[in-house]
Structures are given as structure tokens and as C-alpha cells.
Amino acid sequence: MKNIKWSQQLTRWLIVIVATALVSCWPSGSDAVNPPPETVMDKVQVTISIGNAHMDQLEQISEQLTTAGLEVEQTLSTLGVITGSVETEKMSALSEVSGVESVELNRTIQLAPPDANVQ
């Protein structure tokens, strides 16, 4: 009989602990139903290539990309490349800027450490 009471008490404590953890990380108030506007739009990292014929207009193209929604992070003038982030909904507007040759999504690749057994 003692084992059953102990088991029931343990179960109750576990339920309390899990419920407390859930309540502490659950969004409260209106945030639970309506997330803040800044979290609604997903941003993606992009690399933009500028055509060779437009290399001398890199600054103007960068400004036009900013107007189209790009947050410029780097301008690599020697390579004709601009990197930055943009909301996914505004990505198509970047390729419409005059002088832009391509807009590519950045991809993250992670290699295993040198001492890892890969296979």
C-alpha cells in the first residue's frame, strides 16, 4: 500500500513540474494569439550578383536594393556582390532592380569536426 501512495505522489509531483515548465514558457496575453509583427515576416539571407556592365553603378544599385527591402550587410565591389537579408515576400522585388544578375538564397553547410567518424 505504501508503494502505491508513493507512486501516486511521485506522479503528482511530475505533473506539477511539467505544468509549471509549460506555463513558464507559454506566451501570455495577446502575444499567444497575435504574435508581434516583427516575428510574422521571416527574413532570409541572400547573395546578389551584379552584372559586369553595371559594376560602376554598385552604390546606386545597393541603394535601390535597400529601397526594395534589402538590409545590406556587405558590398564586395571587386566581385560585384552584395549580401544581406530580406523578408521572403520582398525577395522577388530584388531581382527586378536594374543591374541585378541573380539573387540567391544563402545556405548553411556544416561540416563534421576533423576528428569525427563521418561514416
Sequence and secondary structure as in RCSB ss.txt:
>XXXX:A:sequence
MKNIKWSQQLTRWLIVIVATALVSCWPSGSDAVNPPPETVMDKVQVTISIGNAHMDQLEQISEQLTTAGLEVEQT
LSTLGVITGSVETEKMSALSEVSGVESVELNRTIQLAPPDANVQ
>XXXX:A:secstr
 HHHHHHHHHHHHHHHHHHHHHHHHS  GGGGTS  HHHHS EEEEEEEE GGGGGGHHHHHHHHHHTT EEEEE
ETTTTEEEEEEEGGGHHHHHTSTTEEEEEE        TTS   
